[in-house]
Amino acid sequence: MCFEASEHGEFLPSNVALEFTVQYQSASVFGKIRVIEEDEEKRRALYGLIGKYYPTMTAGKEYRPITDQELKRTSVYTIAIESWSGIFE
């Protein structure tokens, strides 16, 4: 599988019409994808993402924990990365 993520930065004007540009960052990852089926592994992965982006928040304190019903209707995937490339301008 291939996964690509990008983010644009500042728009950069120019005094030459064909040289206007935008800063951006991009990464492409190639590898094998697997659906995580086991509930506890899914929970660990989802809470890991929450912890990465919201490290000061705690399940059961600042937000309601993931319920079994929510977990059953959520797909979680893992990627075994074989190669990657990136552009950071």
N, C-alpha and C positions, 0 to 999 in steps of 0.2 A: 504494500500500500504506500501511498504518498500523502503526506500532510504538509500543507504550506500555511504559514502565518505571516502577516505583514502589518506594518504600522507606518503611517505617514507622519512626517515631521513638519518642518516649516516649509512654506512656499517661498521659493527664491526667485525674485524678479531679476531681470537683466536689462541692459540697454540695447540688446539684440533680440529681436522677436523670437527667433528659433532657439534661443538659449535659456528661456524661462524653464525652471525645473522645480522639483520638490525633493526634499530629503526623505529618505525612507529606510526602513529596516525590514529584512525579509529572511526567513529561514525555511528550508525545505528538508523534510525528513523522509527517508525511505526505510521500510522494514516490514516486519510481519505483524499483523494485528490479531488480537485475540479478544473475544468477548469474555468478560469476567462473569462467571456464573454463580460462584459461592457468595452467599450473602455477607459474611464477615469480611471477605476480601473487598467486596464492593463498598461496604461501610468504611473500611480503612482508607480506600482510595478517595472516596468523597469527602470524608473528614480531613484527609491530607490536603486536598485542594482548598477547603475552607480555611484550614490552619495556615496555609501558605499565604493567602491573600488577606485574611482577617486574623492575624496571630493573637490579638488581644481578646477575641471573643470565645466564649465557652458554650458548648451545647448544654442545654438545660438551665443556663443562666441568662445569656444575652439572646439566645434563640432556641426554638423548640428543636429537639433532636429529630433525626430522620426516623420516620415510622416504618414498620414492616410493609405496610400497603404502598407507601411512596417508593420504597426500595424495589418492590416487585415490578413496578411500572417504569423503572429507570434502567437504562442500559449503560453499562460502564465498559470501556475498552482499554486495553493496554497495548502499547506498541513496543516491540523488541527492535530497537534502532539498529540498522545495518550500515547506513551512511547518512550524512547530512551535509548541507552547504548553507551558507548565509551571506547576505550582503548587508553591510551597515555603512550607510553614507550620511 
